């Protein structure tokens, strides 16, 4: 089973490790591990994390502020392969890709 470990870099969960094992939405709504209701500008959903044959991907969905991979200076819209140390930003929420297993 593939796992993706993220670290929250902002908000009340700052410093928390979040481990994903299945497709997960990054959103301001819902009950999942990537639900950030305090970020009012985050989409519902903002983006989707999915396991792939080669690791994990992130796909942004239509949202007013977009989803970004800052270390590569790119906006993420289509499914994009993730790598360790990627810094992801959506609205006021930042995530660091710690580990892909």
N, C-alpha and C positions, 0 to 999 in steps of 0.2 A: 504494500500500500504506500502510495506517495504522500509525503507530508511537506507542508510549507510552513516555516516558522517566521513570523513577522514580529517586529518590535514597534509598539506605539511610541511616537516621538512627540506627541502633543496631547493636550487635554487631560481629563481625569485619569486616563489609563497610561499616561506618560511613563515609559520604562517597562511596561508590561509585555511579556511574550505571549503571542497569540498563535496557536498551532492549528492549521487547517488540514483536513484529511479528505475533503470532498468539495465540490463546487460550492462557493460561498459568495453572497452578495455583500458589497461594501456599501453601506446605506445609513441614512439617518433614521430609518424606520425598521421595525422588526425586532427580533429577539436574539439574533445570532451573535457570534463573537466579534463580527465586524459591523455591529450596529452602534452608531455614535449619535444618539438623539440630541446631545448638547451642541452639535455642529449644525445650526439651522440652515446653512447654505448648501449642505451636502445633499445630493440627489437621493431619490428613493425609487430604484437603486441608483447609485453613482457608477459602480463598476462591478465586474464579476471576475473572481479568481477561479480558474479551472485547472485540474490536473491534466497533463498531456503525456504522450509517450516519452517525451524528452525532459519532463520536469513540470513546470507550471506556467500558465499564461494569465495575463490580465487584459480584460477588454473593457474599455470605457463605454458607457451608454450615454445617450443624449442627456446632458445636464447643463445648466447655465454656466458653470465655472470650469468644466473640463476636469480630466484626470491626467496627471503628468508624471513622467519618470525624470526627476530633476537631474540626476547624475549624467544623463544622456541628452538633456535639454530637449525632450520631445513630449508632445501631447499624445496620449494613448487613446485611440478610438477602436481600431481593429485589434483582434487578439495579438498580443505581444509577449514573446517569451521572456521570462524573468530570470535574473541571475542574482547570486548572493551580492549583497551590498547595494542593490538598487534602492534608491530613495524615491518613494512614491508620495504624491501630494494630491489631495482633492479638497477644495475649499480650505478649511482651517485644520484639516486632519492630515498628519504626516505618518508614514509607515516606512520602516526599514526592513528589507528582505534579509533576514539573518541566515537562514539555512534552507536548502532544498534537498529533500531526501527521496 
